[in-house]
């Protein structure tokens, strides 16, 4: 019986040992398999990436940034130049009344240029050149050829006969310097509104031999022709070419 009791004690001791070991060291759990992540769908070519936190965007072309735009070229150089104080000046009575009288001419009743004598005409032409601030060759081919026709000679004849002879500045005599005042150019055509206002204001002051005021149609005709000297210069150019 003693050996049997000893064996029972051994089995009981082993059993308690196993129970104690199970309490202090729980059995290892098998590793939990993590499900594989679903692969993301590749975006279509040209599509914009979406941000779930951002609001939905339209697919219009306005949302697609375009190429950089060039800087604006509008600056002071592309605008009309400032008004030239030497142009669009108010008409004035002639400063050459005394000189004309010394040439035997009445400033209030100047004759047609074709009636002037040779020497008288040369002296008058000198006053014309001073009025425009130019040399004789501004209108003539050369200082030795005053007879050859040129476009500017044609214009000068019309200005003389239609303005110097045909009109007065109110009750005052009119001559080339009344408009030109030392400059061959009197209008600044880059300022169309200013030119229009100037013409209406200043040239309305001119009166004809009957005392009638000047209106646009007196010079520009009907229908209105804005560049009335073009026909003159064209005809003169043709005449000059034919004479050569």
Wavefront OBJ file of the C-alpha trace (Angstrom):
o trace
v 0.000 0.000 0.000
v 2.881 2.328 0.683
v 4.100 2.291 -2.910
v 0.541 3.046 -4.134
v 0.185 5.975 -1.788
v 3.503 7.349 -2.901
v 2.426 7.150 -6.562
v -0.836 8.961 -5.743
v 1.059 11.734 -4.072
v 3.286 12.142 -7.159
v 0.264 12.350 -9.513
v -1.454 14.869 -7.245
v 1.673 17.035 -7.083
v 2.114 16.945 -10.844
v -1.555 17.877 -11.345
v -1.318 20.919 -9.061
v 1.838 21.963 -10.809
v 0.063 21.920 -14.186
v -2.908 23.886 -12.789
v -0.617 26.556 -11.356
v 1.324 26.812 -14.621
v -1.909 27.275 -16.614
v -3.013 30.112 -14.336
v 0.232 32.051 -14.501
v 1.014 31.460 -18.247
v -2.155 31.373 -20.392
v -1.788 29.502 -23.646
v -0.647 31.528 -26.661
v -3.439 32.588 -29.044
v -2.956 31.958 -32.731
v -2.163 35.194 -34.692
v -5.211 36.948 -36.074
v -5.054 37.422 -39.833
v -5.544 41.041 -40.952
v -7.718 41.282 -44.080
v -5.784 42.568 -47.087
v -6.479 46.206 -48.030
v -8.562 46.670 -51.101
v -6.324 48.188 -53.797
v -7.278 51.780 -54.774
v -8.700 52.254 -58.216
v -6.203 54.074 -60.413
v -7.468 57.513 -61.522
v -8.368 58.001 -65.157
v -5.819 59.803 -67.292
v -6.225 63.556 -67.044
v -8.593 63.349 -64.033
v -7.989 65.637 -61.085
v -7.369 63.941 -57.703
v -10.310 64.236 -55.358
v -10.114 65.298 -51.775
v -12.999 63.908 -49.691
v -12.763 66.922 -47.384
v -13.108 69.447 -50.186
v -16.434 70.431 -51.784
v -17.383 68.903 -55.093
v -15.973 70.728 -58.100
v -17.439 71.038 -61.551
v -15.723 69.470 -64.499
v -15.944 72.600 -66.648
v -12.956 74.017 -68.498
v -13.142 77.102 -66.287
v -11.790 75.009 -63.408
v -8.717 73.960 -65.355
v -5.921 76.530 -64.996
v -4.849 77.902 -68.354
v -1.459 79.172 -69.494
v -0.149 82.298 -67.779
v -1.510 85.470 -69.340
v 0.965 88.116 -70.577
v 1.138 91.352 -68.689
v -1.065 94.142 -69.982
v 0.587 96.298 -72.618
v -1.712 99.264 -71.992
v 0.412 102.084 -70.696
v 1.089 105.701 -71.368
v 2.834 104.891 -74.659
v -0.297 103.281 -76.171
v -2.562 106.202 -75.258
v -2.999 109.389 -77.259
v -0.130 111.835 -76.627
v -0.866 114.886 -74.481
v -2.153 117.984 -76.203
v 0.594 119.975 -77.888
v 0.369 123.620 -76.733
v 1.637 124.756 -80.161
v -1.484 123.262 -81.803
v -5.212 123.986 -81.586
v -4.510 127.564 -80.591
v -7.249 130.222 -80.766
v -7.306 132.224 -83.986
v -5.905 135.727 -83.752
v -5.729 138.830 -85.856
v -2.636 138.981 -88.044
v 0.607 140.360 -86.648
v 1.747 141.310 -90.178
v -0.753 144.099 -90.924
v 1.979 146.731 -90.928
v 4.288 144.692 -93.186
v 1.447 144.125 -95.667
v 0.709 147.817 -95.758
v 4.394 148.516 -96.436
v 4.085 146.249 -99.483
v 1.229 148.378 -100.775
v -1.492 145.924 -99.741
v -4.609 146.521 -97.677
v -4.783 143.859 -94.910
v -8.578 144.193 -94.911
v -8.871 143.585 -98.661
v -6.019 141.405 -99.922
v -6.154 140.517 -103.641
v -5.972 137.083 -105.278
v -2.411 135.837 -105.215
v -2.317 135.534 -108.987
v -2.694 139.345 -109.318
v 0.451 140.158 -107.315
v 3.533 141.427 -109.113
v 6.688 139.327 -109.135
v 8.611 141.241 -106.457
v 5.470 141.854 -104.413
v 4.691 138.137 -104.501
v 8.196 137.228 -103.305
v 7.826 139.617 -100.355
v 4.397 138.219 -99.522
v 5.769 134.668 -99.700
v 8.403 135.658 -97.171
v 5.622 136.646 -94.757
v 3.845 133.368 -95.492
v 7.013 131.409 -94.627
v 7.357 133.321 -91.350
v 3.693 132.655 -90.535
v 4.268 128.894 -90.873
v 7.802 128.867 -89.414
v 9.221 127.203 -92.554
v 11.676 127.808 -95.395
v 10.685 128.380 -99.023
v 11.469 124.752 -99.863
v 8.596 123.665 -97.608
v 6.365 124.331 -100.629
v 8.770 124.835 -103.520
v 11.019 122.303 -105.237
v 14.099 124.459 -104.577
v 15.170 128.026 -103.915
v 15.837 128.414 -107.633
v 12.579 126.900 -108.918
v 9.379 128.548 -107.734
v 7.331 127.701 -110.811
v 7.226 123.903 -110.514
v 3.895 122.706 -109.184
v 3.825 120.891 -105.834
v 0.999 119.636 -103.586
v 1.775 122.245 -100.942
v 1.648 125.072 -103.465
v -1.849 123.898 -104.412
v -2.902 123.958 -100.758
v -1.351 127.404 -100.235
v -3.353 128.852 -103.142
v -6.622 127.532 -101.732
v -5.795 128.812 -98.246
v -4.964 132.240 -99.643
v -7.994 132.591 -101.910
v -10.590 130.968 -99.624
v -9.380 132.240 -96.250
v -6.963 135.149 -96.521
v -8.922 136.833 -99.300
v -12.403 135.404 -98.784
v -12.798 135.754 -95.011
v -12.104 137.908 -91.979
v -11.743 137.198 -88.288
v -14.821 139.054 -87.156
v -13.954 142.682 -87.925
v -10.202 142.043 -87.984
v -7.952 141.218 -90.972
v -6.973 137.592 -91.515
v -3.612 136.296 -92.708
v -1.698 132.996 -92.625
v -0.369 133.618 -89.125
v -3.909 134.011 -87.770
v -4.217 130.206 -87.828
v -0.643 128.888 -88.109
v 1.089 131.174 -85.611
v 4.582 129.929 -86.516
v 3.728 126.256 -87.101
v 2.973 124.473 -90.402
v 0.596 122.199 -88.504
v -2.388 123.594 -86.625
v -4.466 120.500 -85.716
v -3.621 117.555 -83.482
v -5.582 114.798 -85.167
v -4.818 112.207 -82.473
v -7.404 114.081 -80.358
v -10.479 113.891 -82.589
v -12.912 115.292 -80.057
v -10.631 118.208 -79.290
v -10.239 118.937 -83.012
v -13.997 118.840 -83.557
v -14.654 121.199 -80.665
v -11.830 123.502 -81.798
v -13.121 123.737 -85.370
v -16.663 124.519 -84.260
v -15.546 127.125 -81.764
v -12.749 128.874 -83.649
v -13.713 128.708 -87.316
v -17.246 129.839 -86.562
v -15.604 133.199 -85.821
v -14.679 133.628 -89.488
v -17.055 135.648 -91.672
v -17.198 136.021 -95.446
v -17.366 139.236 -97.472
v -21.126 139.489 -96.790
v -20.593 139.089 -93.044
v -21.988 135.556 -92.963
v -20.507 133.184 -90.409
v -18.594 130.083 -91.495
v -20.230 126.662 -91.200
v -18.669 123.230 -91.699
v -20.172 122.747 -95.168
v -18.468 125.916 -96.459
v -15.160 124.037 -96.477
v -16.021 120.359 -96.071
v -19.015 120.274 -98.405
v -22.066 118.013 -98.357
v -21.813 115.155 -97.655
v -19.112 115.967 -95.131
v -15.549 115.302 -96.336
v -13.184 115.293 -93.320
v -9.868 115.563 -95.189
v -10.595 118.299 -97.700
v -6.958 118.819 -98.710
v -6.416 115.254 -99.922
v -8.079 115.940 -103.276
v -5.981 119.084 -103.724
v -2.683 117.382 -103.022
v -3.618 114.396 -105.173
v -4.507 116.598 -108.150
v -1.343 118.656 -107.695
v 0.800 115.521 -107.531
v -0.740 114.292 -110.767
v -0.157 117.642 -112.420
v 3.445 117.765 -111.248
v 4.105 114.239 -112.521
v 2.593 115.119 -115.922
v 4.747 118.238 -116.223
v 8.017 116.322 -115.777
l 1 2 3 4 5 6 7 8 9 10 11 12 13 14 15 16 17 18 19 20 21 22 23 24 25 26 27 28 29 30 31 32 33 34 35 36 37 38 39 40 41 42 43 44 45 46 47 48 49 50 51 52 53 54 55 56 57 58 59 60 61 62 63 64 65 66 67 68 69 70 71 72 73 74 75 76 77 78 79 80 81 82 83 84 85 86 87 88 89 90 91 92 93 94 95 96 97 98 99 100 101 102 103 104 105 106 107 108 109 110 111 112 113 114 115 116 117 118 119 120 121 122 123 124 125 126 127 128 129 130 131 132 133 134 135 136 137 138 139 140 141 142 143 144 145 146 147 148 149 150 151 152 153 154 155 156 157 158 159 160 161 162 163 164 165 166 167 168 169 170 171 172 173 174 175 176 177 178 179 180 181 182 183 184 185 186 187 188 189 190 191 192 193 194 195 196 197 198 199 200 201 202 203 204 205 206 207 208 209 210 211 212 213 214 215 216 217 218 219 220 221 222 223 224 225 226 227 228 229 230 231 232 233 234 235 236 237 238 239 240 241 242 243 244
